[in-house]
Amino acid sequence: MPLLDQNRLSTVMLSALLGLGTVAIAACTAPEESAETSPDAEIVTLYVGPEKVECVGVAPQQCLQVRYSLADEYELFYSSINGFNYEPGYEYELIVQKTPVENPPADASSIEWTLVDVGSQTPAETNP
C-alpha cells in the first residue's frame, strides 16, 4: 500500500474512533430522571425557609415558606416539590421546574413542581 493511502486510512480510522468516543460520552450523559421536559415548563429558583408554618388550603396543613429572590418576603407554598426532601432548620436554594397541569382537579395545583437541583442547603441562623 502506498504511504499516502496508509496516512489517509490512518486519518479515517482516527476520525471514526473520535466520533465513536464522542457518541459514547454523549450516551453516558443522561437528563435528570425526575425532570421531564415539556414545552411549557419553566426552570426557576426557589428559596425555601427553615421551617414550615400552619396554613389552610382545602384543610389545615403545614406549608413551606418560599421566595423567588432573596430580596422578597417569604410567602406560603401550598404545593409539594417532587423529589425534594425537606429538613427543618435549613435554608435551601432550589432549582425547580414549573410545569402547567392541564385540567387539574378543583382542589389541586395547576402547577407541578419538580426538583432539578439543590443549589445550596445551609443551616438557618438562630437568633439568641
ABEGO torsion letter per residue (X at the ends): XBAAAAAAAAAAAAAAAAAAAAAAAAAABBBBAABBBBAABBBBBBBBBABBBBBBBABBBBBBBBBABAABBBBBBABBBBGBBBBBGBBBBBBBBBBBBBGBBAABBABBBBBABBABBBBBBBBX
